[in-house]
Amino acid sequence: MTDAARLKSTIYVGGLDNAVNERILADAFLPFGEVVEISIPKPEVLSSPDPHRGFGYVEFEMPGDAKEAIDNMDQSELFGRVIKVAAAKPQKESNEGLGSKTAVWEQEGWLAKHAVSEDDRRAADQARADTNGRPEDPMQGLEGLDVAGPQPA
């Protein structure tokens, strides 16, 4: 199965009680289709008393089963807690986005997405030169708007 197909078949389940384990999660989602894999991430801090981080992922055999589970289980109750069930998002690499140890502009995709081409830079410089080095007055053309409210006819 391709990564895209796996992602469409995987759901996120948030708000899990500490008593919930993989077996309980499998039993809760089994009515919607064949469960291929269940993942409940452990806490990042090893000394944490919690058995997991409060969320998990359930992968189904078919994408339609995942949609059915989302439609029926979102905002339902499991072990006394309301759970959030949604389509899983692709996992970001550890060096991407907020929380990474690499500056945002040094990340691989950022520059490609936000870089300004040389042609655009020249056009912006030309536009600044056309205004004689002075920025355009933002109040230009607002002279008749000094009275608030409707104008008498």
N, CA, C and O atoms as a GROMACS GRO file, in nm:
protein
  612
    1MET      N    1   0.085  -0.118   0.000
    1MET     CA    2   0.000   0.000   0.000
    1MET      C    3   0.090   0.124   0.000
    1MET      O    4   0.187   0.129   0.075
    2THR      N    5   0.058   0.222  -0.083
    2THR     CA    6   0.139   0.344  -0.091
    2THR      C    7   0.117   0.428   0.034
    2THR      O    8   0.022   0.407   0.110
    3ASP      N    9   0.208   0.524   0.056
    3ASP     CA   10   0.196   0.612   0.173
    3ASP      C   11   0.068   0.694   0.167
    3ASP      O   12   0.004   0.716   0.270
    4ALA      N   13   0.030   0.740   0.048
    4ALA     CA   14  -0.092   0.820   0.034
    4ALA      C   15  -0.215   0.736   0.068
    4ALA      O   16  -0.306   0.785   0.135
    5ALA      N   17  -0.217   0.612   0.023
    5ALA     CA   18  -0.331   0.524   0.053
    5ALA      C   19  -0.335   0.491   0.202
    5ALA      O   20  -0.442   0.484   0.261
    6ARG      N   21  -0.218   0.471   0.262
    6ARG     CA   22  -0.213   0.444   0.406
    6ARG      C   23  -0.265   0.563   0.484
    6ARG      O   24  -0.337   0.547   0.583
    7LEU      N   25  -0.229   0.684   0.440
    7LEU     CA   26  -0.273   0.804   0.510
    7LEU      C   27  -0.425   0.819   0.503
    7LEU      O   28  -0.487   0.859   0.601
    8LYS      N   29  -0.484   0.787   0.388
    8LYS     CA   30  -0.630   0.795   0.375
    8LYS      C   31  -0.701   0.691   0.460
    8LYS      O   32  -0.818   0.708   0.495
    9SER      N   33  -0.631   0.584   0.494
    9SER     CA   34  -0.690   0.477   0.574
    9SER      C   35  -0.659   0.492   0.722
    9SER      O   36  -0.701   0.408   0.802
   10THR      N   37  -0.589   0.597   0.761
   10THR     CA   38  -0.547   0.615   0.899
   10THR      C   39  -0.622   0.731   0.962
   10THR      O   40  -0.640   0.837   0.901
   11ILE      N   41  -0.666   0.710   1.086
   11ILE     CA   42  -0.737   0.814   1.159
   11ILE      C   43  -0.660   0.849   1.286
   11ILE      O   44  -0.586   0.768   1.341
   12TYR      N   45  -0.680   0.972   1.331
   12TYR     CA   46  -0.625   1.021   1.456
   12TYR      C   47  -0.734   1.010   1.561
   12TYR      O   48  -0.849   1.046   1.535
   13VAL      N   49  -0.700   0.962   1.678
   13VAL     CA   50  -0.795   0.952   1.790
   13VAL      C   51  -0.732   1.026   1.908
   13VAL      O   52  -0.631   0.982   1.962
   14GLY      N   53  -0.790   1.139   1.947
   14GLY     CA   54  -0.735   1.221   2.055
   14GLY      C   55  -0.824   1.223   2.177
   14GLY      O   56  -0.943   1.189   2.169
   15GLY      N   57  -0.768   1.262   2.289
   15GLY     CA   58  -0.843   1.271   2.415
   15GLY      C   59  -0.857   1.138   2.485
   15GLY      O   60  -0.954   1.117   2.558
   16LEU      N   61  -0.762   1.048   2.465
   16LEU     CA   62  -0.772   0.915   2.525
   16LEU      C   63  -0.741   0.917   2.674
   16LEU      O   64  -0.651   0.988   2.720
   17ASP      N   65  -0.816   0.840   2.748
   17ASP     CA   66  -0.793   0.822   2.891
   17ASP      C   67  -0.668   0.736   2.910
   17ASP      O   68  -0.632   0.659   2.821
   18ASN      N   69  -0.603   0.749   3.025
   18ASN     CA   70  -0.483   0.670   3.052
   18ASN      C   71  -0.511   0.521   3.056
   18ASN      O   72  -0.419   0.441   3.034
   19ALA      N   73  -0.634   0.482   3.082
   19ALA     CA   74  -0.668   0.339   3.089
   19ALA      C   75  -0.679   0.275   2.951
   19ALA      O   76  -0.680   0.152   2.940
   20VAL      N   77  -0.687   0.355   2.845
   20VAL     CA   78  -0.702   0.301   2.710
   20VAL      C   79  -0.568   0.247   2.660
   20VAL      O   80  -0.465   0.314   2.671
   21ASN      N   81  -0.572   0.126   2.606
   21ASN     CA   82  -0.452   0.066   2.546
   21ASN      C   83  -0.485   0.025   2.403
   21ASN      O   84  -0.596   0.049   2.356
   22GLU      N   85  -0.391  -0.037   2.334
   22GLU     CA   86  -0.411  -0.074   2.194
   22GLU      C   87  -0.527  -0.172   2.177
   22GLU      O   88  -0.602  -0.163   2.081
   23ARG      N   89  -0.541  -0.263   2.269
   23ARG     CA   90  -0.648  -0.364   2.260
   23ARG      C   91  -0.786  -0.298   2.271
   23ARG      O   92  -0.877  -0.330   2.195
   24ILE      N   93  -0.801  -0.206   2.366
   24ILE     CA   94  -0.928  -0.136   2.384
   24ILE      C   95  -0.959  -0.051   2.261
   24ILE      O   96  -1.074  -0.048   2.216
   25LEU      N   97  -0.859   0.016   2.208
   25LEU     CA   98  -0.879   0.099   2.089
   25LEU      C   99  -0.920   0.011   1.970
   25LEU      O  100  -1.006   0.049   1.891
   26ALA      N  101  -0.856  -0.105   1.957
   26ALA     CA  102  -0.892  -0.196   1.848
   26ALA      C  103  -1.036  -0.243   1.862
   26ALA      O  104  -1.109  -0.248   1.763
   27ASP      N  105  -1.077  -0.276   1.983
   27ASP     CA  106  -1.216  -0.321   2.006
   27ASP      C  107  -1.316  -0.210   1.977
   27ASP      O  108  -1.425  -0.237   1.928
   28ALA      N  109  -1.279  -0.087   2.007
   28ALA     CA  110  -1.371   0.026   1.986
   28ALA      C  111  -1.392   0.056   1.838
   28ALA      O  112  -1.499   0.100   1.798
   29PHE      N  113  -1.289   0.031   1.756
   29PHE     CA  114  -1.298   0.067   1.614
   29PHE      C  115  -1.318  -0.054   1.522
   29PHE      O  116  -1.332  -0.036   1.400
   30LEU      N  117  -1.320  -0.172   1.576
   30LEU     CA  118  -1.341  -0.293   1.497
   30LEU      C  119  -1.474  -0.296   1.422
   30LEU      O  120  -1.479  -0.350   1.311
   31PRO      N  121  -1.584  -0.240   1.477
   31PRO     CA  122  -1.711  -0.243   1.404
   31PRO      C  123  -1.710  -0.170   1.270
   31PRO      O  124  -1.800  -0.191   1.188
   32PHE      N  125  -1.611  -0.086   1.246
   32PHE     CA  126  -1.609  -0.006   1.123
   32PHE      C  127  -1.527  -0.070   1.011
   32PHE      O  128  -1.531  -0.022   0.897
   33GLY      N  129  -1.454  -0.175   1.041
   33GLY     CA  130  -1.377  -0.243   0.938
   33GLY      C  131  -1.253  -0.308   0.996
   33GLY      O  132  -1.225  -0.297   1.115
   34GLU      N  133  -1.181  -0.376   0.909
   34GLU     CA  134  -1.060  -0.447   0.949
   34GLU      C  135  -0.951  -0.348   0.990
   34GLU      O  136  -0.910  -0.263   0.911
   35VAL      N  137  -0.905  -0.360   1.115
   35VAL     CA  138  -0.800  -0.274   1.167
   35VAL      C  139  -0.665  -0.338   1.134
   35VAL      O  140  -0.639  -0.452   1.171
   36VAL      N  141  -0.580  -0.262   1.064
   36VAL     CA  142  -0.449  -0.313   1.023
   36VAL      C  143  -0.344  -0.288   1.130
   36VAL      O  144  -0.266  -0.377   1.163
   37GLU      N  145  -0.342  -0.166   1.184
   37GLU     CA  146  -0.239  -0.129   1.281
   37GLU      C  147  -0.291  -0.023   1.376
   37GLU      O  148  -0.371   0.062   1.338
   38ILE      N  149  -0.244  -0.029   1.501
   38ILE     CA  150  -0.279   0.072   1.601
   38ILE      C  151  -0.149   0.121   1.663
   38ILE      O  152  -0.061   0.042   1.697
   39SER      N  153  -0.139   0.253   1.676
   39SER     CA  154  -0.020   0.313   1.734
   39SER      C  155  -0.064   0.415   1.839
   39SER      O  156  -0.141   0.506   1.810
   40ILE      N  157  -0.014   0.398   1.962
   40ILE     CA  158  -0.039   0.494   2.069
   40ILE      C  159   0.099   0.542   2.118
   40ILE      O  160   0.167   0.470   2.190
   41PRO      N  161   0.140   0.663   2.078
   41PRO     CA  162   0.273   0.712   2.113
   41PRO      C  163   0.295   0.722   2.264
   41PRO      O  164   0.208   0.767   2.338
   42LYS      N  165   0.411   0.679   2.306
   42LYS     CA  166   0.452   0.686   2.447
   42LYS      C  167   0.496   0.828   2.479
   42LYS      O  168   0.530   0.904   2.387
   43PRO      N  169   0.497   0.866   2.606
   43PRO     CA  170   0.541   1.002   2.642
   43PRO      C  171   0.688   1.025   2.604
   43PRO      O  172   0.769   0.932   2.606
   44GLU      N  173   0.720   1.149   2.569
   44GLU     CA  174   0.856   1.183   2.532
   44GLU      C  175   0.948   1.181   2.654
   44GLU      O  176   1.066   1.149   2.643
   45VAL      N  177   0.893   1.216   2.770
   45VAL     CA  178   0.970   1.216   2.894
   45VAL      C  179   0.958   1.078   2.955
   45VAL      O  180   0.848   1.033   2.989
   46LEU      N  181   1.070   1.010   2.968
   46LEU     CA  182   1.067   0.872   3.017
   46LEU      C  183   1.018   0.860   3.160
   46LEU      O  184   0.964   0.757   3.198
   47SER      N  185   1.036   0.965   3.239
   47SER     CA  186   0.994   0.960   3.380
   47SER      C  187   0.846   0.991   3.398
   47SER      O  188   0.798   0.993   3.511
   48SER      N  189   0.773   1.014   3.291
   48SER     CA  190   0.631   1.046   3.298
   48SER      C  191   0.552   0.927   3.350
   48SER      O  192   0.576   0.813   3.308
   49PRO      N  193   0.457   0.952   3.441
   49PRO     CA  194   0.376   0.842   3.493
   49PRO      C  195   0.267   0.797   3.395
   49PRO      O  196   0.205   0.692   3.415
   50ASP      N  197   0.242   0.875   3.291
   50ASP     CA  198   0.137   0.843   3.194
   50ASP      C  199   0.183   0.731   3.102
   50ASP      O  200   0.298   0.729   3.059
   51PRO      N  201   0.092   0.637   3.070
   51PRO     CA  202   0.130   0.527   2.982
   51PRO      C  203   0.141   0.569   2.834
   51PRO      O  204   0.206   0.501   2.755
   52HIS      N  205   0.076   0.681   2.798
   52HIS     CA  206   0.082   0.731   2.660
   52HIS      C  207   0.054   0.880   2.660
   52HIS      O  208   0.028   0.939   2.766
   53ARG      N  209   0.058   0.941   2.542
   53ARG     CA  210   0.045   1.087   2.529
   53ARG      C  211  -0.098   1.134   2.512
   53ARG      O  212  -0.120   1.254   2.492
   54GLY      N  213  -0.196   1.045   2.520
   54GLY     CA  214  -0.336   1.085   2.514
   54GLY      C  215  -0.397   1.082   2.375
   54GLY      O  216  -0.510   1.126   2.356
   55PHE      N  217  -0.324   1.029   2.277
   55PHE     CA  218  -0.379   1.015   2.143
   55PHE      C  219  -0.320   0.892   2.078
   55PHE      O  220  -0.222   0.834   2.126
   56GLY      N  221  -0.381   0.853   1.968
   56GLY     CA  222  -0.332   0.737   1.895
   56GLY      C  223  -0.376   0.740   1.750
   56GLY      O  224  -0.450   0.830   1.708
   57TYR      N  225  -0.331   0.643   1.675
   57TYR     CA  226  -0.365   0.632   1.533
   57TYR      C  227  -0.418   0.491   1.506
   57TYR      O  228  -0.363   0.392   1.556
   58VAL      N  229  -0.524   0.484   1.428
   58VAL     CA  230  -0.581   0.356   1.389
   58VAL      C  231  -0.578   0.350   1.237
   58VAL      O  232  -0.633   0.438   1.170
   59GLU      N  233  -0.516   0.246   1.182
   59GLU     CA  234  -0.511   0.228   1.037
   59GLU      C  235  -0.605   0.116   0.997
   59GLU      O  236  -0.600   0.006   1.052
   60PHE      N  237  -0.693   0.146   0.902
   60PHE     CA  238  -0.790   0.050   0.852
   60PHE      C  239  -0.743  -0.010   0.720
   60PHE      O  240  -0.654   0.044   0.654
   61GLU      N  241  -0.802  -0.121   0.683
   61GLU     CA  242  -0.772  -0.186   0.556
   61GLU      C  243  -0.820  -0.099   0.439
   61GLU      O  244  -0.750  -0.086   0.339
   62MET      N  245  -0.939  -0.040   0.454
   62MET     CA  246  -1.001   0.038   0.346
   62MET      C  247  -1.021   0.184   0.388
   62MET      O  248  -1.058   0.210   0.502
   63PRO      N  249  -0.997   0.281   0.297
   63PRO     CA  250  -1.020   0.422   0.331
   63PRO      C  251  -1.165   0.452   0.368
   63PRO      O  252  -1.190   0.540   0.452
   64GLY      N  253  -1.260   0.382   0.309
   64GLY     CA  254  -1.401   0.403   0.342
   64GLY      C  255  -1.432   0.367   0.487
   64GLY      O  256  -1.518   0.428   0.550
   65ASP      N  257  -1.362   0.266   0.540
   65ASP     CA  258  -1.380   0.228   0.680
   65ASP      C  259  -1.332   0.340   0.772
   65ASP      O  260  -1.394   0.367   0.875
   66ALA      N  261  -1.224   0.404   0.735
   66ALA     CA  262  -1.171   0.515   0.815
   66ALA      C  263  -1.270   0.631   0.817
   66ALA      O  264  -1.294   0.690   0.922
   67LYS      N  265  -1.329   0.663   0.702
   67LYS     CA  266  -1.428   0.770   0.696
   67LYS      C  267  -1.550   0.736   0.780
   67LYS      O  268  -1.603   0.822   0.850
   68GLU      N  269  -1.593   0.612   0.774
   68GLU     CA  270  -1.707   0.565   0.854
   68GLU      C  271  -1.677   0.579   1.004
   68GLU      O  272  -1.763   0.622   1.081
   69ALA      N  273  -1.557   0.543   1.045
   69ALA     CA  274  -1.518   0.555   1.185
   69ALA      C  275  -1.517   0.701   1.230
   69ALA      O  276  -1.560   0.733   1.340
   70ILE      N  277  -1.467   0.790   1.143
   70ILE     CA  278  -1.465   0.934   1.176
   70ILE      C  279  -1.607   0.984   1.194
   70ILE      O  280  -1.638   1.052   1.292
   71ASP      N  281  -1.695   0.951   1.098
   71ASP     CA  282  -1.833   0.998   1.104
   71ASP      C  283  -1.907   0.950   1.228
   71ASP      O  284  -1.990   1.023   1.282
   72ASN      N  285  -1.878   0.830   1.273
   72ASN     CA  286  -1.952   0.771   1.384
   72ASN      C  287  -1.888   0.791   1.521
   72ASN      O  288  -1.959   0.793   1.622
   73MET      N  289  -1.757   0.805   1.527
   73MET     CA  290  -1.690   0.808   1.658
   73MET      C  291  -1.643   0.947   1.702
   73MET      O  292  -1.612   0.965   1.820
   74ASP      N  293  -1.638   1.044   1.612
   74ASP     CA  294  -1.595   1.178   1.653
   74ASP      C  295  -1.693   1.233   1.756
   74ASP      O  296  -1.815   1.227   1.737
   75GLN      N  297  -1.639   1.286   1.863
   75GLN     CA  298  -1.715   1.343   1.975
   75GLN      C  299  -1.795   1.238   2.052
   75GLN      O  300  -1.891   1.271   2.121
   76SER      N  301  -1.756   1.112   2.040
   76SER     CA  302  -1.820   1.009   2.120
   76SER      C  303  -1.742   0.993   2.250
   76SER      O  304  -1.639   1.058   2.270
   77GLU      N  305  -1.791   0.906   2.337
   77GLU     CA  306  -1.729   0.889   2.467
   77GLU      C  307  -1.660   0.754   2.476
   77GLU      O  308  -1.716   0.652   2.434
   78LEU      N  309  -1.538   0.753   2.529
   78LEU     CA  310  -1.463   0.630   2.549
   78LEU      C  311  -1.396   0.639   2.686
   78LEU      O  312  -1.314   0.728   2.709
   79PHE      N  313  -1.431   0.550   2.775
   79PHE     CA  314  -1.380   0.549   2.912
   79PHE      C  315  -1.406   0.682   2.982
   79PHE      O  316  -1.320   0.734   3.053
   80GLY      N  317  -1.525   0.736   2.961
   80GLY     CA  318  -1.565   0.858   3.030
   80GLY      C  319  -1.509   0.987   2.974
   80GLY      O  320  -1.529   1.093   3.032
   81ARG      N  321  -1.440   0.980   2.863
   81ARG     CA  322  -1.384   1.101   2.802
   81ARG      C  323  -1.433   1.114   2.658
   81ARG      O  324  -1.444   1.016   2.586
   82VAL      N  325  -1.462   1.238   2.619
   82VAL     CA  326  -1.504   1.265   2.481
   82VAL      C  327  -1.378   1.260   2.394
   82VAL      O  328  -1.279   1.328   2.423
   83ILE      N  329  -1.384   1.180   2.288
   83ILE     CA  330  -1.267   1.165   2.202
   83ILE      C  331  -1.286   1.242   2.073
   83ILE      O  332  -1.398   1.262   2.026
   84LYS      N  333  -1.175   1.286   2.016
   84LYS     CA  334  -1.174   1.354   1.887
   84LYS      C  335  -1.121   1.255   1.785
   84LYS      O  336  -1.012   1.202   1.800
   85VAL      N  337  -1.199   1.231   1.681
   85VAL     CA  338  -1.158   1.138   1.576
   85VAL      C  339  -1.157   1.215   1.444
   85VAL      O  340  -1.257   1.274   1.405
   86ALA      N  341  -1.042   1.214   1.377
   86ALA     CA  342  -1.026   1.289   1.252
   86ALA      C  343  -0.928   1.214   1.162
   86ALA      O  344  -0.859   1.122   1.204
   87ALA      N  345  -0.925   1.256   1.036
   87ALA     CA  346  -0.828   1.198   0.942
   87ALA      C  347  -0.687   1.234   0.989
   87ALA      O  348  -0.663   1.347   1.031
   88ALA      N  349  -0.597   1.140   0.981
   88ALA     CA  350  -0.459   1.163   1.022
   88ALA      C  351  -0.389   1.253   0.921
   88ALA      O  352  -0.415   1.245   0.801
   89LYS      N  353  -0.301   1.338   0.971
   89LYS     CA  354  -0.222   1.425   0.884
   89LYS      C  355  -0.084   1.363   0.867
   89LYS      O  356  -0.040   1.288   0.954
   90PRO      N  357  -0.016   1.394   0.757
   90PRO     CA  358   0.118   1.337   0.738
   90PRO      C  359   0.213   1.386   0.847
   90PRO      O  360   0.206   1.501   0.889
   91GLN      N  361   0.299   1.298   0.891
   91GLN     CA  362   0.393   1.331   0.997
   91GLN      C  363   0.503   1.420   0.942
   91GLN      O  364   0.562   1.391   0.838
   92LYS      N  365   0.531   1.529   1.014
   92LYS     CA  366   0.639   1.618   0.973
   92LYS      C  367   0.770   1.558   1.020
   92LYS      O  368   0.777   1.487   1.120
   93GLU      N  369   0.875   1.588   0.945
   93GLU     CA  370   1.007   1.544   0.988
   93GLU      C  371   1.049   1.626   1.109
   93GLU      O  372   1.003   1.739   1.127
   94SER      N  373   1.136   1.571   1.190
   94SER     CA  374   1.176   1.637   1.315
   94SER      C  375   1.248   1.769   1.291
   94SER      O  376   1.257   1.851   1.382
   95ASN      N  377   1.300   1.789   1.172
   95ASN     CA  378   1.371   1.915   1.144
   95ASN      C  379   1.285   2.015   1.069
   95ASN      O  380   1.338   2.109   1.009
   96GLU      N  381   1.153   1.996   1.070
   96GLU     CA  382   1.063   2.088   1.000
   96GLU      C  383   0.968   2.154   1.097
   96GLU      O  384   0.932   2.095   1.199
   97GLY      N  385   0.928   2.276   1.066
   97GLY     CA  386   0.822   2.344   1.139
   97GLY      C  387   0.863   2.389   1.277
   97GLY      O  388   0.981   2.392   1.311
   98LEU      N  389   0.763   2.425   1.357
   98LEU     CA  390   0.788   2.472   1.492
   98LEU      C  391   0.844   2.359   1.576
   98LEU      O  392   0.807   2.243   1.559
   99GLY      N  393   0.933   2.393   1.666
   99GLY     CA  394   0.991   2.294   1.754
   99GLY      C  395   1.116   2.229   1.699
   99GLY      O  396   1.181   2.151   1.769
  100SER      N  397   1.153   2.260   1.576
  100SER     CA  398   1.274   2.200   1.522
  100SER      C  399   1.395   2.282   1.571
  100SER      O  400   1.380   2.394   1.618
  101LYS      N  401   1.510   2.225   1.559
  101LYS     CA  402   1.632   2.292   1.602
  101LYS      C  403   1.699   2.367   1.486
  101LYS      O  404   1.808   2.421   1.502
  102THR      N  405   1.633   2.370   1.371
  102THR     CA  406   1.685   2.437   1.253
  102THR      C  407   1.601   2.562   1.226
  102THR      O  408   1.478   2.558   1.237
  103ALA      N  409   1.665   2.671   1.193
  103ALA     CA  410   1.593   2.793   1.161
  103ALA      C  411   1.500   2.768   1.043
  103ALA      O  412   1.532   2.692   0.951
  104VAL      N  413   1.386   2.832   1.046
  104VAL     CA  414   1.283   2.810   0.944
  104VAL      C  415   1.336   2.837   0.803
  104VAL      O  416   1.306   2.760   0.712
  105TRP      N  417   1.413   2.943   0.784
  105TRP     CA  418   1.462   2.978   0.651
  105TRP      C  419   1.574   2.886   0.603
  105TRP      O  420   1.611   2.889   0.485
  106GLU      N  421   1.628   2.803   0.692
  106GLU     CA  422   1.730   2.708   0.652
  106GLU      C  423   1.670   2.572   0.617
  106GLU      O  424   1.741   2.483   0.570
  107GLN      N  425   1.541   2.556   0.640
  107GLN     CA  426   1.477   2.429   0.609
  107GLN      C  427   1.458   2.417   0.459
  107GLN      O  428   1.441   2.516   0.389
  108GLU      N  429   1.462   2.294   0.413
  108GLU     CA  430   1.467   2.267   0.269
  108GLU      C  431   1.352   2.330   0.190
  108GLU      O  432   1.379   2.395   0.088
  109GLY      N  433   1.230   2.313   0.230
  109GLY     CA  434   1.117   2.360   0.151
  109GLY      C  435   1.084   2.507   0.168
  109GLY      O  436   1.016   2.565   0.084
  110TRP      N  437   1.132   2.570   0.276
  110TRP     CA  438   1.093   2.707   0.305
  110TRP      C  439   1.141   2.803   0.198
  110TRP      O  440   1.064   2.886   0.150
  111LEU      N  441   1.266   2.792   0.159
  111LEU     CA  442   1.322   2.884   0.061
  111LEU      C  443   1.252   2.871  -0.074
  111LEU      O  444   1.227   2.971  -0.140
  112ALA      N  445   1.223   2.749  -0.114
  112ALA     CA  446   1.154   2.728  -0.241
  112ALA      C  447   1.015   2.791  -0.239
  112ALA      O  448   0.967   2.840  -0.341
  113LYS      N  449   0.951   2.789  -0.124
  113LYS     CA  450   0.815   2.840  -0.113
  113LYS      C  451   0.813   2.993  -0.100
  113LYS      O  452   0.723   3.057  -0.154
  114HIS      N  453   0.911   3.051  -0.030
  114HIS     CA  454   0.907   3.193   0.002
  114HIS      C  455   1.010   3.279  -0.070
  114HIS      O  456   1.011   3.401  -0.052
  115ALA      N  457   1.095   3.221  -0.149
  115ALA     CA  458   1.199   3.298  -0.216
  115ALA      C  459   1.139   3.392  -0.320
  115ALA      O  460   1.037   3.361  -0.382
  116VAL      N  461   1.203   3.507  -0.338
  116VAL     CA  462   1.160   3.605  -0.437
  116VAL      C  463   1.255   3.593  -0.556
  116VAL      O  464   1.377   3.593  -0.540
  117SER      N  465   1.196   3.583  -0.674
  117SER     CA  466   1.281   3.570  -0.793
  117SER      C  467   1.352   3.703  -0.821
  117SER      O  468   1.311   3.809  -0.774
  118GLU      N  469   1.459   3.694  -0.898
  118GLU     CA  470   1.538   3.814  -0.932
  118GLU      C  471   1.454   3.913  -1.012
  118GLU      O  472   1.469   4.034  -0.995
  119ASP      N  473   1.367   3.863  -1.100
  119ASP     CA  474   1.280   3.951  -1.179
  119ASP      C  475   1.186   4.031  -1.088
  119ASP      O  476   1.166   4.150  -1.109
  120ASP      N  477   1.128   3.964  -0.988
  120ASP     CA  478   1.038   4.032  -0.895
  120ASP      C  479   1.114   4.136  -0.813
  120ASP      O  480   1.062   4.245  -0.786
  121ARG      N  481   1.236   4.105  -0.773
  121ARG     CA  482   1.316   4.198  -0.694
  121ARG      C  483   1.347   4.323  -0.778
  121ARG      O  484   1.339   4.435  -0.728
  122ARG      N  485   1.383   4.303  -0.907
  122ARG     CA  486   1.411   4.417  -0.995
  122ARG      C  487   1.286   4.503  -1.015
  122ARG      O  488   1.295   4.625  -1.015
  123ALA      N  489   1.170   4.439  -1.031
  123ALA     CA  490   1.045   4.513  -1.050
  123ALA      C  491   1.012   4.595  -0.925
  123ALA      O  492   0.965   4.708  -0.937
  124ALA      N  493   1.036   4.540  -0.807
  124ALA     CA  494   1.010   4.614  -0.683
  124ALA      C  495   1.106   4.733  -0.670
  124ALA      O  496   1.064   4.841  -0.628
  125ASP      N  497   1.232   4.713  -0.705
  125ASP     CA  498   1.330   4.822  -0.702
  125ASP      C  499   1.291   4.932  -0.800
  125ASP      O  500   1.304   5.050  -0.769
  126GLN      N  501   1.244   4.893  -0.918
  126GLN     CA  502   1.202   4.991  -1.019
  126GLN      C  503   1.081   5.070  -0.970
  126GLN      O  504   1.073   5.190  -0.991
  127ALA      N  505   0.988   5.002  -0.904
  127ALA     CA  506   0.869   5.070  -0.852
  127ALA      C  507   0.908   5.172  -0.744
  127ALA      O  508   0.852   5.281  -0.738
  128ARG      N  509   1.005   5.135  -0.660
  128ARG     CA  510   1.052   5.230  -0.558
  128ARG      C  511   1.121   5.349  -0.623
  128ARG      O  512   1.106   5.462  -0.577
  129ALA      N  513   1.196   5.325  -0.729
  129ALA     CA  514   1.266   5.434  -0.799
  129ALA      C  515   1.166   5.526  -0.867
  129ALA      O  516   1.188   5.647  -0.874
  130ASP      N  517   1.055   5.471  -0.917
  130ASP     CA  518   0.953   5.552  -0.984
  130ASP      C  519   0.885   5.649  -0.888
  130ASP      O  520   0.832   5.751  -0.932
  131THR      N  521   0.885   5.620  -0.759
  131THR     CA  522   0.822   5.710  -0.662
  131THR      C  523   0.924   5.806  -0.603
  131THR      O  524   0.902   5.864  -0.496
  132ASN      N  525   1.038   5.823  -0.673
  132ASN     CA  526   1.145   5.916  -0.632
  132ASN      C  527   1.201   5.882  -0.495
  132ASN      O  528   1.243   5.972  -0.421
  133GLY      N  529   1.201   5.756  -0.460
  133GLY     CA  530   1.259   5.716  -0.332
  133GLY      C  531   1.168   5.739  -0.213
  133GLY      O  532   1.198   5.696  -0.102
  134ARG      N  533   1.055   5.808  -0.236
  134ARG     CA  534   0.962   5.831  -0.126
  134ARG      C  535   0.850   5.728  -0.132
  134ARG      O  536   0.799   5.699  -0.240
  135PRO      N  537   0.812   5.673  -0.019
  135PRO     CA  538   0.699   5.581  -0.021
  135PRO      C  539   0.570   5.658  -0.051
  135PRO      O  540   0.559   5.776  -0.017
  136GLU      N  541   0.476   5.593  -0.113
  136GLU     CA  542   0.349   5.657  -0.147
  136GLU      C  543   0.275   5.692  -0.018
  136GLU      O  544   0.274   5.615   0.077
  137ASP      N  545   0.215   5.812  -0.017
  137ASP     CA  546   0.142   5.858   0.101
  137ASP      C  547   0.014   5.776   0.116
  137ASP      O  548  -0.072   5.780   0.027
  138PRO      N  549  -0.002   5.701   0.227
  138PRO     CA  550  -0.122   5.620   0.244
  138PRO      C  551  -0.247   5.704   0.264
  138PRO      O  552  -0.358   5.652   0.251
  139MET      N  553  -0.232   5.832   0.294
  139MET     CA  554  -0.347   5.918   0.315
  139MET      C  555  -0.390   5.990   0.187
  139MET      O  556  -0.489   6.064   0.186
  140GLN      N  557  -0.315   5.967   0.078
  140GLN     CA  558  -0.346   6.032  -0.049
  140GLN      C  559  -0.486   5.992  -0.096
  140GLN      O  560  -0.518   5.874  -0.098
  141GLY      N  561  -0.568   6.090  -0.132
  141GLY     CA  562  -0.701   6.062  -0.185
  141GLY      C  563  -0.808   6.052  -0.078
  141GLY      O  564  -0.922   6.020  -0.110
  142LEU      N  565  -0.774   6.077   0.048
  142LEU     CA  566  -0.872   6.066   0.156
  142LEU      C  567  -0.917   6.203   0.207
  142LEU      O  568  -0.979   6.211   0.313
  143GLU      N  569  -0.886   6.311   0.133
  143GLU     CA  570  -0.915   6.446   0.181
  143GLU      C  571  -1.063   6.468   0.208
  143GLU      O  572  -1.096   6.536   0.305
  144GLY      N  573  -1.151   6.414   0.128
  144GLY     CA  574  -1.294   6.438   0.144
  144GLY      C  575  -1.358   6.350   0.248
  144GLY      O  576  -1.480   6.358   0.267
  145LEU      N  577  -1.284   6.268   0.316
  145LEU     CA  578  -1.340   6.173   0.413
  145LEU      C  579  -1.316   6.214   0.557
  145LEU      O  580  -1.308   6.128   0.645
  146ASP      N  581  -1.304   6.343   0.582
  146ASP     CA  582  -1.272   6.386   0.718
  146ASP      C  583  -1.395   6.399   0.808
  146ASP      O  584  -1.380   6.425   0.928
  147VAL      N  585  -1.514   6.382   0.754
  147VAL     CA  586  -1.637   6.392   0.834
  147VAL      C  587  -1.695   6.251   0.845
  147VAL      O  588  -1.715   6.182   0.745
  148ALA      N  589  -1.722   6.210   0.969
  148ALA     CA  590  -1.779   6.077   0.989
  148ALA      C  591  -1.930   6.080   0.971
  148ALA      O  592  -1.993   6.184   0.990
  149GLY      N  593  -1.987   5.968   0.936
  149GLY     CA  594  -2.132   5.956   0.923
  149GLY      C  595  -2.180   5.981   0.782
  149GLY      O  596  -2.102   6.012   0.693
  150PRO      N  597  -2.312   5.967   0.763
  150PRO     CA  598  -2.366   5.985   0.628
  150PRO      C  599  -2.363   6.132   0.586
  150PRO      O  600  -2.374   6.221   0.670
  151GLN      N  601  -2.348   6.155   0.458
  151GLN     CA  602  -2.344   6.290   0.404
  151GLN      C  603  -2.488   6.336   0.377
  151GLN      O  604  -2.568   6.259   0.323
  152PRO      N  605  -2.522   6.460   0.414
  152PRO     CA  606  -2.657   6.510   0.383
  152PRO      C  607  -2.675   6.525   0.233
  152PRO      O  608  -2.582   6.560   0.161
  153ALA      N  609  -2.794   6.497   0.186
  153ALA     CA  610  -2.823   6.500   0.043
  153ALA      C  611  -2.851   6.637  -0.010
  153ALA      O  612  -2.876   6.654  -0.129
   0.00000   0.00000   0.00000
